[in-house]
Each structure stands twice: as structure tokens, then as C-alpha cells.
Amino acid sequence: MAYEVQGTVEAVWRIECGRITAAVARIVQNLSLADAIAQQALQAAMGCWSNETVPENPGLWLMSVAKGLATEQLQTAEHYGRGGSPRLTSTDAVDAADTDDDLLRLIFTICQPALSSDAQITLVLKILSGLPTHDIARIYALPEAAVEEQIALAKGTLARTPIPFALPQESERTARLTSVLEMISTLFNEGHAVVNKLGPLKSELSEEALRLARILSQLLPEEPETHGLQALLEFQTSRLRARTDTAGRPLLPIDQNPARCDRLLTGRGLAALSQARALGKPLGPYALQAAIAACHARVETATMVTWLSITGLYENLIQYTQCPLVQLNHAFAISEIHGPASAMPLIEALQQHPAMSKHSMLHAVRGDLLARLGRMTEARDAFELAIALASSQRDRDLLQNRIDDLIAEERSHSLKAKVIAMLNEKALLRSGSTLKATEDHRGPCQKSPLTTLKPP
């Protein structure tokens, strides 16, 4: 196959594979079989497109071939019709609900409690995102055989689980939607974990999570949280360049330059957040996090952040979740308004939390507050503990930079104190010399005007 044609096939497949697999899954009601049929359509494209010109609408070509293969499967008693259960006819296969509904069904089918979070993400990457197994293995640094086994086990679990390939009923839709949102959020965070461990600021996982969030907000436009999640991921992605300096060194939030943010992504985030608010429903946890991110995205410099608004948003977010990291961010926001001393009791309370006592971020924030209170030795100890608990070299470098800044600041204060003391000493000496010269000029019988004053 010519290199150009292969690139076209791979690009089209990444875009269309989710919808194609979803359409076939609705027909055959079996995810494993649907994936196999979709792969057959891909192989057909690789064979045909190498000898002929690429179709004008390659996505439609792939969809037609896949549906044709699925229709053929309907005629095979070896796979279907056993047990007398009702099955779709070939006419139903062609004329049923549109591909967007199929894709939504597939997303809800994969994101169900029967599958672990890791299994959900692996299936999403393989089936919805069209990533080859070897790419998934490369991203997670796992043997390809291990990834193949995980995919097979997940498909087997779905085949044994009595959950139909259909949209959930209204009564369970909210809970199932929460699972979908959590899957996409976890996928995005996994991408940033890979970024932190491997170094580059780009991650296929985070990019794919953002793409899925955009698709979901289009499929469920009446749900504020779908727009909220999209907005949050747009904002987070827009700040990637601002998180490092021009040499690639990590920066603290206060040192980041908002001008280096991707304004296109920031605009998309603001638009998605506006859509969430326009629905007139209470903002959920993802939309609230997006609103907090928007407060940072709208400013020209980090010092212009509206911490009063951010504090209120965190207070609303705490009503949804008792996540200690949310409480930590809330405490930091309070310190920006009322000073570090006001936030220290909140930090000390979080230190009693079993999970947070070993969390690097808690000790980093504590170190920052202590430094602002002038307790430099305690601050350095807190930052050193944060470094010991950090999970990535990038975080360790960032925290070490903070310690270096503290040392430089201590030296600067020490030098400044020495200079002031020296200047004061010189001023006193000069004052004493001037006074003695004045007395010598007056002569021994003359006195300073102050000594001639007598008490009444």
C-alpha cells in the first residue's frame, strides 16, 4: 500500500471507527463480534484503496462495508437466532437510528459498573478511538499480550452481563452518565500522568479524552455536565505551554504567563461553559471546576485572579464532593484572600486525613503558606517532604525550584539585614563624629543648646 493511502486509511479510521463499531454493535448485539466486523471493513479498505482511488466519502464507504458484513452475519445461524430470542432483520440493520445514537449507546455500554476503570479505558481506546493494540501497550508501557488479554476479558465480561446495547432508562441515566464522565476525566488525567513521567507536554490520551468530551457534549447537549467537562478539559489543555518556561522548566502557577496559553482552546472552554450555564440548571462538579478554571483563563497575569469568586465556587464544589484535594485548593484560595495564617488550621486538619498525609501537594501548599508567614526553616522541611512524596520527576523539579527560591530569598534577606546594620553603624559613627566636632568648635565652656535647658 502506498504511504499516502495508508495514512489516509489510518486517519479516517481514527475518526470513524467508533461510529462504525457502534452501528455494527447495534445490529449484532455483541461488542466483540462488532469489533471483529469493523476490523474486517478496515482490512477491506486497505486492500481496495491501494489499487483504486480513495472514495469521495471514505467514512461512508467503511460504514457501508461494515453494515453489509453485519447483515451477512444475521443470516448465519451459527452466530444468531439460538434460543428463540428476537433478532434484527437486514432492513432494520440499514434503517435503524442514526450513527450518533449508536455511538452514544456504545459509550454507555462500555462505561458500566461491571467493568473496572482500567478496562473501560482500554476498550474506549481500542474501540472508540481506534488505537492499535501495540500503541495502547506503548502508552502504558505494557506487553502487547497483556493489553490483548485485558481487552478480551473486558469483552467477555460485557458478553456475560445482561445489559442491552441501548441507552439507559431515565431512572439510571444520571448514574450511568456519571460513569461516562469519570471515564473521560480519568483518561485525561492518565494522559497528564504519562506527560509527567515521560516529559513531553503532549499526550495521546489527553488529546483523545478531549475529543471524546467534545463528542459527548454534542450527543447530550441538554446535560450541563457534558459541557462542563468539555470546558474543563479545554481550559486544562490550553495551559500546557504556560506551565513551563521557554527552556521547558516547570513553573509554579503564580509564575506562569497566561499570555502563553492557547487562546483558541481557551475560547472553546469559555463557549462550552456558557452553554452549560445557558441551560439554567444547577452547575455540577465538572462545570464548577470549569468555572474555577475560567477565573484563571480570563486574566492577563496570575496576580489578577479573582480569588473571592474562586473561593465561592470551591464552597459550592465541596457540597458535591468531600474530596480532600478540593478542600486543599479551597484552603489555598482562602489564603489568597485572608492571608496564610487563616488557612493554616484547614491545612493542619487535612494532615489528619489518611490519604492526604502522604500526598505531595498538601505538603507543598503547607510549605508555601509557611514561607509566606516567614517561617523559612519549617517551609523548607515541608517542601523537602513534598519532594520525597512526589510521583514524577517534573513535580520534584518544580518543588526543588521552590526550595532554591527560598534559599535565595533567605540569603537576600540576610544580606539585606547585614547591609542595613552596616549602614546604621556608619550613620551612628558619622553622627558621633559630627557631634564631637561641634563641641570642639564651641570650646570647653560652651554647651549644646539641649544642656542649657533647665527644668521649670
Phi, psi and omega in degrees: 000135178298147183302319182295318181293318179299319178297322178295315180300314182295320180294315180296320181296318179300325182281320191258347190300322181298312181293323179295311180297322180296317180296319180290321180298323177297325181287311187267348179056035179209114187293319181297316179293321179298319179296319180297318180294319178298321177294325176297320178296322178296316179297324177297319178296317179298326179283315184284317186288344178283336182256341181237174176289154177293133181303154179299324177236084185297327178296317178295322178301311180298318180297317181295316180296316181297318179293325177296318178295322179294321179297321177297323180295331181297336182274355186261109181295343180297330182253334190228161170088354180288142177085001176075011180285146182295143180229157178286150174267171181296328178294317177301323184297328183271325191252010182287190188304157186292170189293332178296317176297321178299316181297319179296319176301316182295318179299314180292328179293318181290319184270075179230158186300338182294340181252142175290165179300318180297319180294319178301313183295318180298317178295320179299314180296323182282315190264315181278324186262346176073021178284133175297154182301321182293331177289319177298318178297320180296317182298319184265003180055046179240156173297143181301324179298324180293321178292318178299321179294319179297319178296316180297318180295320180295317178298319178297320178298316179296322180294328181271348183273128182282056175245117184291157176282082184203164176291142180294154176296159183304325183294331181247006185294319182297315180295318180291323178296323177301320178296320179296313180297319179295322179298313181294318179298317178297319178300317179296315180293325175300321178298318179289330176295320176296318178302313183295325183279323186262343175105309185297154182268011177241142180218131178298324182295313181295319178297320180291322177298318179296319178298317179294323178297320178295319179297315183297321180293332176284324181286329181234068185291345182270000182258115181302326185290332176294319176290324179297316179296316178301314180301315181300314181290326176298313180297314182298317180292325183296337186265003185303314182292328183287344184281354176228160175275184184294340178268002179087006179280139181295148181238148171290153180308320183292337182264356183284145181260107181302339180295340180274358178290154177282108185292332177296313179293323177299317178298320177296321178296316179296322179294317179295320178295322177298321178296320179298316181290327183294340180288346176073016178256158177302140178286134177272187185299322180289319179294324178294319176296323177294321178296323176295315179297327179295326178299325178282324186288334186279345188270159179273331177224157182297334182283352182265005183299137181273086186292334178295316177295319181297319179299316178297321179294321177295323178297323175292321181295324179297336177293335180268327186218141175262023180304125182297333178293324176295317178295326177295315178296323177297317179297318180296319178298319177299321180296330180286338180265309189255000179099158185297328182297325182291336182267343184301320177300324178293319179295317180296325177293321180292334178296340179278349180287129185304317182284322186285335181298337179249018180263126184302320186296323179301313182288331176293316178295318178300318178299320179295317180295319179296321179296320179292337177274358179084009180267072193294318181297315177295323179297315179297319178299318180295317180292323178294323176293321178298321178296317181297330183265351184296145185265352182221155179294326179300315179294321179296320178297318181298316181290323177296323176300322180293319177297318178299321178296320179297317179298316179297321180293319178298316179296320180296316178296318180296315179296318180298319179296320179295318180297316180297318179297318180295317179296320178297319180296317179296321180296320179294318179297316180295321180295320179294321179294320180295318180295319180294321180295324180293317180294322179296325181290326182284333183096166186292335182273343181273147181236163176295148180305329183293329183282346181275348180288135179243148178294149181297000000 
